[in-house]
Amino acid sequence: MKPRLLKRMTIATRLLWAFLVMALVPLSIVTYLTYIISEQSLRAEVTNNLRAITDSKANQIETYVRERQRNVTALARMPGIVNAFASLDQAFHDHGIGAPEYTAVENELRPFLSDYLAQSGYADVFLISASGDAIFSVKQGEDLGSNFYTGPNRETELARVFDRAKTFLVTEVSNFEYYAATNAPAAFIAAPVLQGSVAIGVVVLQMSNQEVYTVVNDYTGLGETGETVVGSRGDHDVVFVTPLRHDPYAAFRRKVPLGSAIEVPLQQAAQGVQGYGIGTDYRGKQVMTAWKYLPSLRWAMVVKIDTDEAFAPIVKQRHAVFIVGGITLLLVIAGALLVARSISNPIVALTRAVRVIAGGNLQQAVPIVRHDEVGELSQAFNTMTADLHESYATLEQRVEERTTQLAQAHAEISTLNQRLTADNLRMSAELDLVRQMQHLILPTPDELVAIDGLDIAAFMEPADEVGGDYYDVLHTDGIVTISIGDVTGHGLESGILMVMTQAAVRTLQELREADPVRFLGALNRMLYHNVQRMRSDKNLTLVLLTYAQGRVRISGQHEETIIVRHGGAIERINTIDLGFPLGLEADIADCIRHTCVELQPGDGVVLYTDGITEAADIHHGLYGIERLCTVLSQHWAGTAHDIQAAVMADVRCHIGAQKVFDDITLVVAKQR
């Protein structure tokens, strides 16, 4: 039936239907694809914008907190503060606030600290004694003179951050909370005041919330409905800690229960998860969000915008596409009618001549009876037949020329491939040489076995052909020196820096340099000048252990040093305050400290690089220090080699099929 219907159709009708099909199908596809691609592009653009804003605000807040941490640490280490602290504490306890003895000491401190407060923008500066008494405050609020262990403010964030700084001897940051003494939200940064290695008190800076609020309440790039939500996780809920665009009084008043269906991104960020997507906010509105965890303040941050506003351009574009599509369809129909009628009649006459040409008679000319497009088509047929006739005559010659050109191109490509192969072989040989140098300078098993008093096992595996991890064990005059380090990055530069480090450490050991400040200072100067000469930005962390007669001295900044006692008990030593990364600054002598640990038979020390603790599984979960300590404790009854093998087996089990992205190094030393 259909073939008969087509036979009865005129050329004009067939052309009309053909034009309609050819126009409607692409038009429909283009319209659909335009809408889908535009929606996806807009979604991606909004998402990338939200993520960029999230990263920017997170970086601003993290940078702000880190700067404040450095400020309070520097303030606590100032000789004037350290020297005046004991006198002020004594005057406070012996005579009390307001006494002449107290006022005399206070007058020495107040001008400097008041000026420091005015220039730095903090809300207040506190000096708190080791017993918990607030012995000084620039603002002299109601908390001055109170005790943060027994007084009314003992359950505040100020009391908790003071206790952590004094106990752990590190700079600590509190959560933001409503502080009754100032009747406003506040956060505190505390640093211990050390006299030798003993904390005689704590310096506390009260941060102003205005700078954080300024970052959070900046709505640039967030349209009319976008905002930034910041929360702090509690036991059962997440508390909003800053005002909101749609709720200016939300700070410390609005809460989201954990596990609820609203503000799911905020809950995930509070649990340390980073991501983006669509969710429901506290108003019940559907929003596009990007969220992130801020570790310095333990905050969850969500940047969001209503989907109605985000996708408004798509709705407008959809209406515009429908209008343009309808107009295009009408124009196609009208144009198809005109074109079909104008070309159908001349084509019939032209067809007869074309059939003769199609039969192989290339000398047949098409008669030109019109001077419009059909006439041009006739002329084109005549030109085509002439070209075809000439092409057949010269085809063999042109094929031969083209073959010659292809042969020449093939020869050039072969030459280039040979050069590339030679360059690759040369580079591979250079990398292999550095890798062999790295392995040749590592301590041999025979050297480790020959050390009296210690059972030592070590393992190192680079992630690339040339790694950036370093360790060494040296035994001179009854003193065992164990060092471990991690050069930033991998590859040739990192490998060369590792070899330079080993050579310098061994040289200093052979020179019997025992002072850690001079040892690490000289090593740092050598590396710093070599890195500058290499025009590189490489540096490394390094910890240095010296062992003699059951006593271990630890110095230098690296990962935590793990002390394992005879029964498997774990002690972790944070080395962050024992040194500074090598190769960054020319002089780090003021940053070098050391600590000592006594070992009994069966006790030991474990050193590692972050390739172990940051080893990730297929789901990006990290191995972690806690799991490492658990495995060490469970297998500590074995030999050092057994312990090292057990740890590496557990690390490989955790990694599974995931690619290893960082060098892995482990050193186990156990006192016999």
C-alpha angles and dihedrals in degrees: 000000000000095000090052090049091051091049091055092051119098122233090252092055093047091049090049093054091043092052091048093050093044091049101041098047096052090038091054093045094046092047092050094044092046091054094045095044092046092050092048092045092049091046090050091045093051091045093049090047091051092047091048091049090047092051091045094050092043091051091048093051094042091048091048092052094045091051089051090049090053090047095054092042091053091045092051091051096050110119091225092057093043094048095046096043097077092046093050091047091050093048091048095052097039100042110007134227114320095026116129091244091053093044092052092057093039092054089059092055104033100071093052097043093043090053090045090052093048094050099041099047098233120148096229144342121226131192110201122187123229089257090059101257119141096229097171140023127170092213092041093218127175091277091066109111094014123122118239093206099050107009131091092274096056094109095050129107088247090060092046096048090047091053093048093049092049094044100044096031091227136110111270134191123211130216119261110258140152106279112205095202091063097026091229141085111278144169127203136210116203132190127182120247104224129202102190102319095327123099108230092178146321134265112215126192118198108217120220112237092212095084091051091045090051091056094044096045095049103113097184109144093011100097122212099320105030122109144157120251119199123186141173121219119240130182095281107005147024115252120211107235102185135048117268130226091238096034113034091181097052097105109117090345104076119066136180117210114232110255096025122134095240126078091011091161090056090051092049092048089050087057092053097261121138123202150107138241145109122307146145119272131210091277092056090250123139108243141176109237145184118194138189141174119241105209097189093063096020089238133151114222128194125183111196146165131192113265089224090063095037094053098037092105089056092057091050091047092050091055091047092050092052092050094047091045092053093049091047091052093053091048091049092053093049093045092047092055093051096045094045093053095044097053105030098080099046091046092061091058092044093051094070093058092043091055090058090052091046088055089066102265099130091172091063110109123212111233112241108217099155135048099208128085092300089053089051088050090053090049089048090054090052091049091046094052091049091050092048091051091051092044092055089051095051099031097104093050093050092048090054092049092049091049090054091051091050091050091052091048090049091052091051092049091050091052092050091048090052091052092048091049091051092049091049092050091049093050092045090051091051092050091045090052092053091045091052090048090053093052094043093057095049116104113267123233089247090057091051094048091050093061110103119222097017133080104207131185126173138186132188129175122172120218091219133030088274118034134199100219120108136190136159139176118206128182118198129158093344093308119116115207117196120184132178130179145168122219115207112257129354137260135063100330092048091048092051091049089051091053091048090050093052092049093048094047091050092048093051090047092051088051087057092238102171103166108097094208094055092038096053093034092057092044091050094050092051092049094043094055093044092050090050090050090049089051087229133140094215122132136159144213115230136179122197122206124189118191128192131154096347096313124112124196116198126197137157134054119279139111118322116293111231119215113196118195126213095268095045098267112153128223119182122204117199109216097190092108096040097077149330134261110280121240097026100091131025095230124032099156093118091056098053118103134157139207131198132222128191116223126204125199107291093024121114151171128243123199126185144161126240090259086085102043093040096044105132131212126217089280092051092252112151124233092228137195093268093060091046091053091048093053091046092051093048095051101033092109090071131075122283089258091050090050092048092048092049092052094048092047090053092047091052090047089054094047094048112164093347117116116254107242102180139042115266122215130168131176122187119189118180125183111237 
